[in-house]
Amino acid sequence: MKRLLASMLMVLAGLAQAAITVKDDRGQTVTLTEVPRRIVSLLPSLTETVCELGDCARLVGTDRFSNYPATARALPKLGGLDDTSIEALVALKPDVVLLGMSSRLMDRLEALGIKVIALETKSLGDVRRVLDKIAQLLGKPDDARRIWNRIDGAITHSAASLPPAARGLRIYYEVDSAPYAAGTASFMGEILSRLHGRNIVPAELGPFPKLNPEFVVRADPQVIMVGQRSASGLPQRPGWGAIQAVRNKKICVWVPAESDVLVRPGPRMDEAAALMARCLREAAVGPVALPTVPFNAPPGGMR
């Protein structure tokens, strides 16, 4: 009897050790009995993080914008931020769903008994924290440290590669033609700061503020960074012809694949830094060449 009791206690202890507990960005504690075998990710950056940690095979479905890596493109697509198919998601029988804090699905999914982990990434610090949380979920904390060290080291390398003429330039990064900008407090703004750039959007305006176009004209950036989807007609905006970056043709236009790298706060932030550094190097020596890739790619997605 004593041996049976001891065996039962050992089994229970093993189960307790195998349990995975993650506190998400709502402050909610989510507990699973083991590393999840079936994961749904509803943000491209979260999808990329799972795959970077070596567990793409655990993904059974994603949002429609998750197009990297190639493995993720082949997974069932469940919709976007506002039109995710609950029925299709439930049919996949996920052990856990990863999504953003802005998602409206959390309460409904939890009411259906589905475990949800909500995560928010606005800064580089958030990127590291979310990487740690997903690694915790997958039982791979050491891999998270290795990936972050690679990202951080590559950003430092990109900064060191810039010549003096490429440093200290006033930069406007447009993330949407409304216009919404990447402010100093955003992950993109933080990378620009590490690349010795001077963001025209101060931190107090928030990570991604909507600007009055006249604000950009008055700030007179020397370099503009913008996605191909928003670049059309930019030089013809009222008053923008007087901006230094427009006059001197120092506008870096990202093709869709590059935009996907730059706007997703995930494991490709090192690539994002390299793209921004390339732009600054080109802008330091003369007009920036427009992309030669035609705009015919399907829409990607931010975050």
N, C-alpha and C positions, 0 to 999 in steps of 0.2 A: 504493500500500500504506500509506504514511504517513497519507494522508488518510482511508483506511478505518479505520485504527487510531484516529486522532483522533476520528472520528465515533463509534466504538464507546465510546471513553472518555467522550465527552460524553453519550451515552445512559445509560451506567452512572452518571455523576455526577448526571444528572437523576433517575434512579430512587432514588439514595441520598438526594437532597434531598427527594423525595416521600414517603419512608418516614416513618411515624408511630411514635414510641416513647413509651410511657407506663409509668411505674413505679407499680404499684397498691399498695394498703395492706397486702398480704402481703409487699411488698418484691420482688415478681416484676416483671421487665421484659417488657412485651408489645410486640411490634413488628408493624406491618402495613405492607404495601407502599404503601398509599394510604389516604386517608380512607375509613372503612368505609361501604359503601353499604347494608348490611343489618345492622341492630342489633336485638338482643333485650334488653329491660330487664326485670329481675325485681324491681324496687323502685319504688314510686310516686314517691319523691323523685328517683330517677335518671331515670325517664320524664319527669317535669316539667322536669328540667334540660335534657335533650336538646331538648325542645320549646321551652323558653325561649330556647335558643341558635339557634332557627330551623330545626331539623333533624328535626321530627316525621316528615317524609316518609321518613327513613332507618329509622324503626322498623318492624319487620315482625311483632313480637309482644311481649306484656308479661305480667306477672303479673295475676291476676284483680282486684287492688285498684287498678290504675292506671286511674283514672276521670277524670283531668283532664290536658290540656284535652279538649274534645269529640272531637278527632281521635284521641286515644289510646283513647277508649271503644270505637271501632269496630274496633280491632285485634284479631287473634286472642289469646285469653286462654289461658295455659299452666298455670294453677293458682296455688297459694300457696307459702308457704315450704317446706312439707313434702310437697306433692303435685304438684310441677311435672311435667308430662308430658315426659319426655326425648324420646320418639318424635316428639311434635308439634314440639318445639323443633328437633330435628335436621332435620326435614322442611322447616323454614323456611330452612335453609342460611344461617345468620347468619355474617357476617364476624367478629363479636365479640358476646359476651354480657356485659352489665353486671349485677352482682349484689352483694349485701351480704356482709360477712365471715362472717356466721352461716350462710350458705347451705351446704348439704351437697352441692351439685352440682358444686363446682369440680373435684375430682379426676376424676369420671366424665366431665364434659364435655371436660376436657383429654385424657383417655385416648382420646376419640373424635376428637381433632384439632381441637377447637373452641377458639378463643382466648377467654379469660376475663379480665375486669378486675373485681377485688373491691375494693369501696370501703366505708368506714365513716364515718358521720356521727353524732356525739354532741354536738358543740359547734358554736358559730357559726364558730369557726376551721376546723372540719372542713367546714362547708358551703362556705366560701370555697375551701378546698383542693380539694374534690371538684368544685366548679364549674370551677376552673382545669384539673383533669385531664381532665374531659369536653370542655372547650373545646380543650384540647391535642389530644385524640383527633379532634375535628372540625375542627381547623385554624382555630380562632376565638379566640385568646387575648385580642384586644382586646374582643370581645363579653363575655367573662367579667369583665373589669375594669369595663365599663360596667354590667353587671347587678349586680355586687357593690356598686358605688358607689350604685346606686339603692336596694338593700336597706338598706345601712348608713345612708344619708341619711334614708330613710323611718322607720327605727327611732328615729333621733335626733329627727326631727320629732314622732313620736308621744310621745316622752318630754317634749319641750318643751311639748306641748299640754296636759299634765296640770296641774290646779290644785293648790295646796299641800295641800289636804285629801285628795287622791288619792295623795299620796306617803308612803312610809314605812309603808304598811299591811302587816301580817303576812298572808302568803298561803300557802295550801295548794293545789297543783295536782295533782289526781288523774288519772292516765292510765289506770288500771284499778282495778276495784272490789276487787281482792285484799286490801289496796290497794297498788298501785304508785304512786309519786309522781314528779313531775319535780323532781329535786334542783337545787341551785344550780349544779352542774357541767354540767347538760344544756343543750342549745340553748334550750329553753323557759325554763329557770331563768336563763340569761344574758340573755334578753330581759326577763324580769321585773326583773332587777337594773338593767338600763338604763332601765327604766320607774320606777325608784326604789322598787320593791317589796322587802319583806323576806321571803324564802323561809324557811318554817319548817324546811326540810330542808337541813342543812348539806352543804357540798361533800364532806366526808370520807365521807359515806354513798354516794357515787357518783352517776352521772347519773340512774338510774331505780331507786331502791331499793324493795324490798318492806318496808312498814312494819307495825309492830304498831299496830292501830287506837288503842290507848291513847296512843301517841306523839302522834297528832294531837290527841286530847283535851287532853293536858297542854300542848301548844304553843298551843292556843287561838287559831287563826287568825281574823283579822277578815274575810277574804274567802276563799271557796272557789271554785275553777274546776274544772269537771268536765264531761265529755261526757254527752250525753243517755242514752247506753247504760248509764252507770254511776251516773246520778243517782237512779234509782228507789230509794226506801227509805233514802237517805243520812241524812236527819234522824232516822230511827228506829233507827239503829245504837246499840248500848249506850253510853250516856254522851255521845253526840254532841249531844243536845239542849241541853247546857250550853255548847257552843262558841259564841263570839260570832257567828261568821258564820251559824250556824244560827238562833240566837235572833233576830238582827236581819235575817234573810232577805237576807243578802248572799252568795248563791250564784249564780255565773254558770254557766249550763248551756248548753253548746255544742250546737247542732243538728249532725247528721252532716256537712253540708257544711263547717261551721266547724271541726269536729274534724279533718277531713281537712287543712285548711290548717294547723292548729296543731301537729299531730303529725308533719308531714312536713318534715324538715330540708332544704329546697330553696329554689327561687327565689321562693316565696310567703311567706318569713319577714317581709317588710314588711307583708303583710296580717295575719299572725299578731300582730305588734306592735300594729297598729291595733285588732284585736279585743280584745286584753288591755287596751289603754288605754281602750277603750269600757267594759269591765267595771269598771275602777278608777274612772272618772268617775262611773258610776252608783252604785257602792258608796259613794262619798264623800258622796253627798247623800241616800241613803235606801235602802229595800229594792230589790233588783234584780228586774226583771220576768222572769218565766219565759218561755221561748220559746213563740211561738204556732204554730210549725210542728210538726205531729204527727210522732211517731217512726215513720215508715213507709218510711224510705229504706233501700236495701240497705247491708250492712256495708261500710265503707271499710277502709283499712289503714294502719298506722303505718309510717313510714320510707320 
